Amino acid sequence: MAKGSGKVLAQNKKAGHDFFIEETIEAGMVLQGTEIKSIRNGRVQLRDSYVRVSGNEAWISNMHVSPYEQGNRFNHDPLRSRKLLLHKRQIAELIGRVKRDGYTIVPLKMYIKDGYAKLLIGVGKGKKNYDKRDDLRKKEAKRDMERTFKAKNQL
């Protein structure tokens, strides 16, 4: 199975708009009891989440996993930090890339692969406002071309 494939549960569309993603890495997560049930139901948001490296461990912060409805007292804190499962070599590489100016680690999407919840994280450089405007202009031009092409083919 290709990297980033499987049943996509959550996607961070804002990341592609705000960053130039240069490299992606697949990571597992350490989850508590009812979190995986809630994630399988698609009750997860990556919008404002980020990855930080402290010591020799990577953590995802601000990822919202809604409490499981039937979880009663065994439910979890929705915004707690969760440890990412990566090899030491991958963490060392992430540290080296983030130390460079303007680079950050962003969660891109969460999916189920072989029964496990996986997180696709990307190393990206922040876009400036003029980059964002340029991307929107290109996207709009592509959409206009497709629209005219479709109109000509229907005649």
N, C-alpha and C positions, 0 to 999 in steps of 0.2 A: 504494500500500500504506500502511496506517495506521501511525502511530508505535508501535513495540513489536510489530509483527506479523512473521511469518516463523517459521522453525523454532526454537523456544525450546530452548536448550541448557542453560542454568542459570538458576536463579531464587533471589533472596535473600528468602525468606519472612519472615525475622526482621526485615527492614527495615520492613515494614508493621506489625509488632507494636511496634517500638521507636520509630517516627517517624511524625509527621503529614506525609505527602508533599504538598508544595504545587505543585511544578512538575517536569516531566520533560524531559530533553534526550537526544537520540540522539547518540552519539559513536562514531567509529571508533577503532581502536587500531593502534599500531605493533607488529607481531609479528615474531618471528624464525623462520627456517626451519621447523622441525617443529611449532611452536606451533599453527598453524592446523589441521594434521592432527589433533592431539590435541584441539583444541577441537571440530572437526567430529565427532569420536567421542564428544563429550559428557563429556570428562574434565576438567572445570573446576568449581571451587567458588568461590562469591562470599560465603560465609557471614561471614567476619570481615574482608572487604576494605573499603577506604575510598578516597575520592578526596581528593587534596590539590592545592592550587594553589601552585606556587612560580615566582616570576618571572611570565612570561606563558605558562606551560605548565601543563596539568593532567595529573596522574599518578595511576594506580590502583595502590595498594600492597596487598600481602598477598592478592592473588588467586592461587589455586593452580591452575596448569595442569600436569597430570601429564605426565611425559616420554613421548614417543612410543615405542612398543615397538620399532619398526624404525629408530629414529633414530640408533643407536650413538653415535659421537663428536660428531654434530651436534646433540645434544639441548641443551636450555636449562635454566636454573635455574628450578625450579617457582614460586618466590615472588618473582621479580624484579619491580621496578616497571616498568610499561608506560606509555608516553606515550599520552594520549588526543588524538584529532584533533578539535579544535573551532575555530570561528572566533574571532578576537580579541574580537569583540563579545560572544560567548557567555561567554568566559573572564572578561571585565570584569564582566559581569552576575553570574556566579557569585561573583566576589570580593566584589562589593557585597552580595550576599545573605548570604554566610558571615560577613561582618564584623558582622552583626547578632547579637544575643545568642541563643545556643541553636540556631543553624542549622548544618547540616552537609550535605555532599554524600555520598550513598549510592548504590552501584551496585544497581540493582533486578533487571535480567535481561540475559542475553546471548543473542543470536539471530543467525541467518544471514539476511542480506537482500541479494538480488542477487549472491550469491556472496561477500559480505564479512561478516566477523564484526563485529557492532555491539553496543554496550553502552548500555542505557537507564539513565541516572543520574537521581537525583531530589534535589531540594533539600528538606530536611525539618527540622522542629523536633522535638527529642526529647520523648518522652512521659514523663509522671510515672507513678509506680506506680498511682495511683488512676485515671488514664486507661486504663491497660492492663487493670485489673480491670473497668472500665466496659465496655470493648470486648468482653471475654470474656463478660460478663453479657448484652450485646446479642446476641452471636453464639449463645450457648446458648439464649436466648429464641426467636430466629428458628428455630433447629433444632427446638425443641420444637413450635412452631407448625406447621412443615412436617410433622413427624411425625404430629401429630394430624390435620392436613388430609388427609394421605395415608391414614391409618387410616379416616377417615370416607368417603373416596371408594372404598375397597375394599369397603365393605359393600353 
